[in-house]
Amino acid sequence: MRVLAIDTALGACSAAVLDTQGGIVARASLPMLRGHAEALMPLIRRIMDEAGTAFRDLDRVVVTTGPGSFTGLRVGIAAARGIALAINKQAVGLSTLSAYAAPYLADDEKAPVVVAIDARHSHVYLQVFAAGGRTVTGPRLAPLGEAVRAAAAAPARIVGSAAQSVADGLAVTDAAPLYVDAAGAPDIDWVARMGAALPEGQSPPKPQYLRAPDAQPQNAAQLPRR
């Protein structure tokens, strides 16, 4: 199976091509907080050329669905669904939180993983995985303090863009973290691998926002209709 993976949910514009028989054959990741719309398609074209793969040779397109930037999520999901439609192949979605956790759960299933993504205003997007990858706290918008309490309960790997903030909130009497990784975006290689492992029949990817947008329509400023 050949998979094109796309991630524009957070602080990077990333794409990779995975051949399940031989591993990652091309990848690129550009750190950025804005500009994903302009950067994504040239990036995809470049890694497809490097992989020596035509779009028609892809078997699946996988994209991170959030939580993350409202604009970034729409850019990546629109590209994934558009490419999949053009080549008549399946597009699948993958939670950004799960993508962050994947390499740590694969490395050691016994230690918990606390995933915390910066959601601003002293809040994080949070998911907590216990031994074996079992979810003990499902994807949610939570106060930073809740993530700190989750990390304090037992030695854990803390990952995600807000990982350092969570670690900094731990008291000296709390369980010391096993590892802290405050990467601004998940590893695109793992997005590809997880996307390839998803079963057939997945629904088309849709954004997983977990919160309302900060910008709200100003109804009071609307002009009256004639």
Backbone torsions as a table, in degrees:
resi	resn	phi	psi	omega
1	MET	NA	135.8	174.0
2	ARG	-110.0	128.0	-173.3
3	VAL	-124.1	133.7	169.4
4	LEU	-99.9	123.7	179.5
5	ALA	-109.6	140.3	-177.2
6	ILE	-133.5	135.8	174.3
7	ASP	-140.5	116.5	173.9
8	THR	-132.1	21.5	-171.4
9	ALA	-73.6	-30.3	-171.4
10	LEU	-133.2	-123.4	-171.1
11	GLY	-92.5	30.3	177.1
12	ALA	-156.3	157.3	169.6
13	CYS	-114.2	111.0	-170.2
14	SER	-131.9	149.6	174.3
15	ALA	-152.0	151.6	179.1
16	ALA	-151.8	153.3	172.3
17	VAL	-115.5	126.1	179.8
18	LEU	-114.3	131.6	168.2
19	ASP	-107.3	115.1	-174.5
20	THR	-64.5	-14.4	176.7
21	GLN	-87.3	-20.9	-174.5
22	GLY	-134.7	-2.6	178.5
23	GLY	95.1	-164.1	-179.4
24	ILE	-69.2	124.8	-179.1
25	VAL	-104.9	-18.5	175.0
26	ALA	-161.2	144.1	179.7
27	ARG	-156.8	155.0	174.0
28	ALA	-156.7	145.3	178.7
29	SER	-144.8	121.3	-179.3
30	LEU	-110.5	114.6	176.9
31	PRO	-62.1	128.1	176.7
32	MET	-167.8	148.2	174.7
33	LEU	-102.5	-23.0	177.6
34	ARG	-138.2	161.6	177.1
35	GLY	94.0	11.2	-179.5
36	HIS	-59.3	-37.5	-176.2
37	ALA	-61.7	-39.7	-179.3
38	GLU	-77.1	-30.6	-172.8
39	ALA	-88.2	-26.0	-166.4
40	LEU	-66.3	-53.4	-173.5
41	MET	-65.2	-41.3	173.4
42	PRO	-61.2	-35.5	178.0
43	LEU	-65.2	-45.0	178.6
44	ILE	-62.1	-43.5	179.6
45	ARG	-59.7	-40.1	-178.3
46	ARG	-66.9	-44.7	-177.2
47	ILE	-74.1	-27.4	174.4
48	MET	-66.4	-40.1	176.6
49	ASP	-64.6	-43.7	179.4
50	GLU	-62.4	-35.3	-179.9
51	ALA	-78.6	-12.6	-176.5
52	GLY	64.6	35.4	-174.7
53	THR	-119.9	130.8	172.1
54	ALA	-83.5	150.5	-180.0
55	PHE	-56.4	-37.1	-178.6
56	ARG	-65.5	-17.4	-179.9
57	ASP	-86.7	-6.2	177.5
58	LEU	-72.9	147.9	176.5
59	ASP	-104.5	-19.3	-175.8
60	ARG	-163.7	150.1	172.9
61	VAL	-121.6	129.1	179.6
62	VAL	-120.0	142.9	-177.7
63	VAL	-142.4	145.0	173.7
64	THR	-72.0	137.3	-174.1
65	THR	-111.0	5.1	178.0
66	GLY	107.4	177.9	7.3
67	PRO	-69.2	160.4	-179.2
68	GLY	171.7	-158.6	179.7
69	SER	-66.4	132.6	-180.0
70	PHE	-57.5	-47.4	-178.5
71	THR	-69.6	-44.8	-179.3
72	GLY	-59.3	-42.6	179.4
73	LEU	-61.1	-44.1	-178.7
74	ARG	-64.3	-37.6	179.7
75	VAL	-62.0	-51.7	-177.1
76	GLY	-66.1	-43.5	-178.0
77	ILE	-67.6	-40.6	177.7
78	ALA	-62.1	-41.4	179.1
79	ALA	-64.9	-45.3	-178.7
80	ALA	-62.1	-45.9	-178.4
81	ARG	-69.1	-35.7	178.8
82	GLY	-66.5	-44.4	179.0
83	ILE	-64.0	-45.3	-179.5
84	ALA	-61.6	-39.9	178.7
85	LEU	-65.1	-41.2	-177.2
86	ALA	-65.8	-32.3	-177.5
87	ILE	-104.3	4.7	178.1
88	ASN	58.1	45.1	176.7
89	LYS	-125.4	172.2	-174.3
90	GLN	-84.3	138.2	168.9
91	ALA	-107.3	133.6	-179.0
92	VAL	-128.1	153.9	-179.4
93	GLY	-111.7	153.4	-177.9
94	LEU	-139.2	130.2	178.1
95	SER	-59.9	135.4	176.0
96	THR	-61.4	-36.2	179.0
97	LEU	-64.1	-44.4	178.5
98	SER	-64.8	-37.6	179.7
99	ALA	-64.2	-39.7	176.1
100	TYR	-61.0	-42.9	-173.3
101	ALA	-75.9	-26.5	-168.6
102	ALA	-51.7	-51.7	-176.7
103	PRO	-64.3	-29.3	-178.8
104	TYR	-77.9	-37.7	175.8
105	LEU	-67.8	-35.6	178.1
106	ALA	-68.8	-33.9	-178.0
107	ASP	-74.9	-37.8	-177.3
108	ASP	-157.9	106.9	-178.2
109	GLU	-79.0	-9.4	-173.1
110	LYS	-84.3	-29.6	-177.6
111	ALA	-93.1	136.8	-179.8
112	PRO	-66.4	157.8	177.2
113	VAL	-125.8	125.2	175.2
114	VAL	-106.2	116.2	179.1
115	VAL	-103.3	125.1	-178.6
116	ALA	-135.7	119.2	178.5
117	ILE	-109.1	133.2	-178.5
118	ASP	-60.6	121.2	177.0
119	ALA	-112.8	8.8	179.5
120	ARG	66.9	169.8	179.0
121	HIS	54.8	40.0	177.6
122	SER	61.8	29.8	176.2
123	HIS	-125.3	158.7	176.8
124	VAL	-135.7	157.3	164.5
125	TYR	-87.1	124.5	-167.4
126	LEU	-125.2	139.6	165.6
127	GLN	-147.9	137.8	-178.3
128	VAL	-120.7	126.9	179.4
129	PHE	-110.0	132.4	176.8
130	ALA	-95.3	-171.0	179.5
131	ALA	-54.6	139.1	179.6
132	GLY	78.9	6.8	179.6
133	GLY	82.4	8.0	180.0
134	ARG	-69.3	133.0	179.2
135	THR	-79.0	123.4	176.2
136	VAL	-106.0	-24.6	171.7
137	THR	-130.7	113.3	-176.7
138	GLY	-71.5	167.5	-178.7
139	PRO	-55.5	126.9	-177.5
140	ARG	-160.1	159.5	168.9
141	LEU	-88.1	124.4	-173.5
142	ALA	-139.3	153.9	171.7
143	PRO	-61.7	149.3	178.9
144	LEU	-54.7	-37.2	-179.0
145	GLY	-60.7	-32.1	178.1
146	GLU	-67.0	-39.5	177.2
147	ALA	-65.8	-38.8	177.8
148	VAL	-62.4	-43.2	179.7
149	ARG	-64.2	-38.1	178.3
150	ALA	-64.2	-39.4	179.8
151	ALA	-74.4	-23.9	-176.6
152	ALA	-79.3	-17.8	-172.2
153	ALA	-69.1	-35.3	-178.4
154	ALA	-157.8	155.0	177.4
155	PRO	-55.2	125.9	-172.8
156	ALA	-141.3	160.7	167.0
157	ARG	-86.6	126.0	179.6
158	ILE	-109.0	120.4	-174.8
159	VAL	-134.6	160.7	-179.9
160	GLY	114.8	168.0	-174.7
161	SER	-64.2	-20.9	177.9
162	ALA	-103.3	13.7	-175.4
163	ALA	-60.0	-41.7	-178.3
164	GLN	-67.2	-36.9	177.7
165	SER	-63.5	-39.1	177.3
166	VAL	-65.2	-47.4	-179.5
167	ALA	-61.3	-39.3	-179.7
168	ASP	-66.0	-24.3	-179.5
169	GLY	-82.3	-7.8	-179.5
170	LEU	-73.0	141.3	176.1
171	ALA	-86.5	163.0	-178.5
172	VAL	-64.3	-22.6	179.8
173	THR	-87.7	-7.2	179.2
174	ASP	-79.5	164.2	175.6
175	ALA	-62.1	132.0	179.3
176	ALA	-74.5	136.7	179.6
177	PRO	-65.9	145.9	176.2
178	LEU	-76.4	-30.0	-175.4
179	TYR	-163.9	144.1	176.3
180	VAL	-128.8	121.0	179.4
181	ASP	-128.7	105.4	-176.4
182	ALA	-98.6	37.6	178.8
183	ALA	-57.3	142.9	-177.2
184	GLY	-75.7	-9.2	179.9
185	ALA	-158.9	156.2	177.7
186	PRO	-69.6	163.0	179.4
187	ASP	-72.5	118.8	-175.9
188	ILE	-63.1	-28.5	176.8
189	ASP	-59.3	-41.2	-179.0
190	TRP	-75.1	-29.4	172.3
191	VAL	-59.8	-44.2	179.4
192	ALA	-64.5	-46.3	-177.6
193	ARG	-64.0	-42.6	179.5
194	MET	-68.4	-36.7	177.7
195	GLY	-63.7	-37.6	178.6
196	ALA	-67.6	-29.3	-176.0
197	ALA	-84.1	-12.4	-179.8
198	LEU	-65.7	142.9	-179.8
199	PRO	-69.3	161.8	176.2
200	GLU	-65.2	162.4	174.7
201	GLY	83.9	16.2	177.7
202	GLN	-69.0	147.8	175.6
203	SER	-70.6	153.7	176.1
204	PRO	-56.6	144.8	-176.5
205	PRO	-64.8	140.0	176.5
206	LYS	-133.8	151.4	-179.0
207	PRO	-63.5	139.9	174.2
208	GLN	-111.5	89.5	-172.0
209	TYR	-79.2	-44.4	-177.3
210	LEU	69.4	-3.9	175.9
211	ARG	-153.9	160.5	175.4
212	ALA	-77.5	153.7	178.7
213	PRO	-65.1	149.3	177.4
214	ASP	-66.8	-36.6	-179.9
215	ALA	-82.1	125.8	-179.9
216	GLN	-118.8	146.4	177.6
217	PRO	-62.7	140.5	-179.1
218	GLN	-98.0	88.4	-175.0
219	ASN	-62.1	-30.9	-178.1
220	ALA	-66.7	-20.6	-177.3
221	ALA	-94.1	1.2	-178.9
222	GLN	-69.1	142.3	176.4
223	LEU	-77.1	141.6	179.3
224	PRO	-66.5	143.7	176.7
225	ARG	-79.2	145.9	177.5
226	ARG	-86.3	NA	NA
